[in-house]
Amino acid sequence: MRIVTMEEHVTFPGITGLIPKEIREKHSIEHLPMIERVAHQLSDVAGDRLSSMDKEGITMQILSVAGTGADLLSPEEGPSFARQYNDALAREIAPYRERFAAFAHLPMTNPAAAAEELERTVVGYGFKGALINGLTNGKFLDHSRFAPLLARAEQLDTPLYIHPGLPPKTVFDAYYSDLPQHTGQVLAISGWGWHSETALHILRLIVSGTLDRYPNLKLIIGHMGEMLPMMMARCDEKLKPGQTGLNQRSVSQTLRDQVYITTSGVFTLPPLMVALETFGIDNILFSVDYPFSSNEQGRRFLDSLPLTDEQVRQIAHANADRLLRI
């Protein structure tokens, strides 16, 4: 069976190291045990990664740059850094076009340049969209400054994958401080905070009317929908379209119209069942979150699904093939 995975990460230390050390250390999570443990896997493309894909029967990974990068740099410095990263990523995957594709790394502190870089990589390299890490300088994508990027993504008919990012310091201090060892940092990211932040990001795009202004824009989020499937009915009840006067559709309708969710890093059945009941099978895409989760874990989960062969096929590759035009 053909299998396409959507949220699979790389990091090229030679490029990331170009970010000034003081900026990198202030914002990076690279010294967390969870990052250090997989550092060598993040920098690998055609070695152990490809061997693992072969072993688990994974046909294609869509690669994206892990963590922050160009979004830490000034509007003047970010664009050239993003171009360098995307050029390197394109070179790495060029010999393996049947096995790898990519989401662009964008200079989010310069939205106009981000729009241009998205188009350059989609048209020039065949990239499948872009992955954006959370907030940029404390702003969500519903801020008017990001209009050029949203408009360009809609025009190109390429999705934006909204991945969690590090919480602002004020949020971290209020919610995640005064906990032992690395517990607060993990709780702020993969243990909880990442998921609630991304859900909030999507809800802001809905209730602000942003997705109504870009009705053909497609978004992808990971981790089985970042808790949104469970909360969809509650959001419909509390965030009715007439309440703000900005969004024209219900939360649930907008989610089903414009948001796709992946299984990345969540390999238990109950969250998938909720996602199927709320988002529907056409909006669910298989992902592993490699190397933070293993291809073996993902494949074992996919093989265990109590679904029809056609439903498994949709999740495994057909929905991704259609969305990304693979």
N, C-alpha and C positions, 0 to 999 in steps of 0.2 A: 504493500500500500504506500502510495506517495504521502509524505509527511513534510509539512512546512512549519517552521517555528519562527515566531515573530519578534520576540524580545530576547535577543542573544547578544552579549556584550563583548566589546574589545576595548583595550587601552594600549596605546603605543607610548611607552615611557619616554622615548626620545623626543616626542612631540609635546607630551604633557609637561616634561621637564623644562620646556621653554617658558612656561608661565613663571613669573618671578616668585622666588621661594617664599617671600613674606605673604604673598597673595595665596599661594598654594596651601601653606600651612594654616592660614586663617580659616579657609573655607573647606579644606579637603577632609575626607573621611578615610584617606588611604592608609592611615596607620591603625585603623580598627582591625582587630583580629579577623573579622569576616572578610575584609578586603585583602589583608596580607596573605591569608590562606590561599587565595585564588589568583594572586598577582601574576604568576607565570602562565596560568591558563588564559587570563585576559589578554596577554600580549601575543598569544599564539593564534594563528588562523589555520594554516594548512598542515599542522603537525598532529598533536594529540586531539585537538578539536575535531579534525576531519576523521581521524580514526574512531573516535567515540561516536560520531554521527553514523559512520559505516556500521559499527557494531550494533547500534540501536535502530538502524533502518531509517534514519532521518535524511530525507532527500535534500532539503535546503534550509539554511538558516538566513534570516534577515539580520544583519549585523548592525549594531549601533554603538556609539562611543559611550562607555560607562562613566558616570559621574560628570562633574562640572569641567569646563574648559574655557571656550571662547566667551561664555556668559559671565566669566569672572573679569574679563578684560574691558578696557574702555571702548567706546564706540569707534574710536580710531584704530585701536590695536586688534579688536576682535575679528574683523573680517579676514585679515590675512592669516590669522591663526586658524580660523575655521576652514579656509581654502586649503591650507597645508594639510590639515587633518583629513579632509575629504579626498584630497589628491592621493594621500598615502593609503587610505582605505580602498580607493578605487584600484590602485596598483596591486594591493594585496589580493583582491578578489578577482581581478581580471583573468587569471588563468583558470578559474573555477566557476565559470558563469552558470553552470548547471547546479552548483552546490551553494553558492552564496550570492546574496544581494545585500543592499544596505539602505539604511535611513541616514540622511544627511545630518551633520553636526553644524549648528547654526550660530552666528554671532548675535545672540538675542539682545545685547545692549544696543544694537543698531538695527532696528526692525526693517528699515528699507534695505540695508545690506543683506539681512537675513532672507528677505524675499528674493533678492537677486541670486544669493547662493543656493537657495532651494531650487530655483529654475535652472541655474547652471548645472547642478548635479543631476537633476532629473533629466534634463535634455541631453547633457553631455555624457553622463555616465550611466544613465538608466537607473538611478537611485529611485526608491519606491516611496519617498516621502521624507519626513524628518522626525527626529525624536527630540523633544524639548523637556528639560529637567526642571519642573516646578516653576517657582517664581523667578522673575528677573528683577533684581534691585527692588525686591519687595512688591512687585506688581504681578497680578495675574493676567492672563491673556485677554480678559474682557476689557482691559484698559485700552483707550482709544489709540495709544501709540503703537499698538501691535496690529492695527488695521491693515497696513500694507502686506504683512505676512499672511494674515488670514485670507485676504482677498486673493493673493497670489496662489496659495494652496488650493483654494476653491477653483480658481481659473485653470490651474494645472491638473485638477482632479486627482490630487495626491493627498493622502491622509497625513495628519499630524499625530504622532504618538506622544501622548502626555505622560511622562514618567515622573515619579516623585523626585523632589529635590530636598536639599537640607533646609530645615526650618529657619526662619529669621531668628536672630539672637534673642529678641524679646520673647518670642514664642518658646524657644528652648528654655530660657530662664524661668518662665512662668509654669511650664508644663513638665519639664523633664530634668530639672536640676535636683540636687540633693539626694541622689540615688547612688548606690555603691558601684564602684569600679566603672565598667562600661555600660551598665544597665540603662542609664539615662540616654546615652547615645543610641543604643539599639532600640529602645522604646520610641525614640524620636524618629527613627527611620523604619527599618524593616519590621520592627516589633509591633508598630501601630501607627505612628505619626505619618509616615509616608502615605498610607492608604487613606486616612481621613483627609489629608491635605489634597490629594488628587481628586477625591470625591467632591470636596468643596470647590476645587477648581472647575470641575465640570458643571456643578450646580450654579456657580457664578456665571458661567458662559450662557446658561439657560435663562436664569431669572433676570439677567441684565439685558436680555433681548439680543445678545451677540449672535447666537446661533440662528435666530430668525433673520438677522441681517445677512447671514451667509448660509442659506438653507441647503446648499449643496456641499458644504464643507464636511469632511468626514474626519472623525477623531477616533483614536484607539487608546484604550487604557488597559493596564494589566491586572494581575493578581485577582482574577475572577471578578473583575468589576469594581474593585476597591470599595467593597461594602455597599455599593449602590443597589445591587439587586435586592438585598434584604430590606433596604430603606425606601424602595421606589414608591410603594403605596403611601407611606407616611409623608414623603415629599409631595406627592400629588395632593394630599389632603391639606397640607400646611402651606404650600407654595402654588396656589391656584393662579392661572394666568391673569385673572383680573385683579389680583392682589397688588401687583406692582405696576400693571399697565404697560409693561415692557415686553414680556414674553407672550407670544400669541398661542402657543401650544402648551399642553400639560408637560410636566417633567417627564413622565413615562413615555409620552408620544415622541418628544424630542430625543430622548435617549434611544428609542428604537429606530428613529429616522436617521440619526447622525453619529451614533456612538457604537463602536465595536469593542468587545472585551476579550481579553486573552486569559488563558489558564496559567500564565507564568507564575511559577513558584507555589501554586496552590493545587495540591494533588489529593484532595479528599472529595468524596461524592456529594455531601450535602450542599456545599456552595455551588457546585455545578447544577444541581437540581433546581435550586432557587434561580440561578441565571437562566436556565432553560424556560422556566415558568414566567419570567419577567422580560428579559431581553429577547428571548426566542432563539432558536438554533441558528438562524441566518446571521446573527450578530456575534457568534462565539467562534474564536480562533484558538487553535492550539499553540502553546508556547511553553518553553522550559524555564527561561531565565538563567541560561547557562552563562558563566560557570557557577553562579551562586546556588543554583540547583543543578542536579545532574541529568544528563540525557536518559540515563537508566530509570531514574524516578519518573520522569515524564512519560517515557514509553510504557512503563509498567501501569501507570494510571490510564493512559489511552487504551491499552489492551483490556483493562478491567471494566470499561464503561458498559452499563447495562442498557445499551441503545441498539438500534437497528444498524445494519451495515451502512446504509445510506446516511444515517445521522452521524456515524463515526467518520465517514468520508467527508462530510461537510465540515466537521470540526477539524479534521486532520489536515485538509488541504483545499477543499473546494471553495470555502468562503474566502480564504486568503488569496487563492488564485484569482477570484473574481474581483476582490477589493483592490489588489495590487496589480492586476492585469499581468500576472506571471505567465 
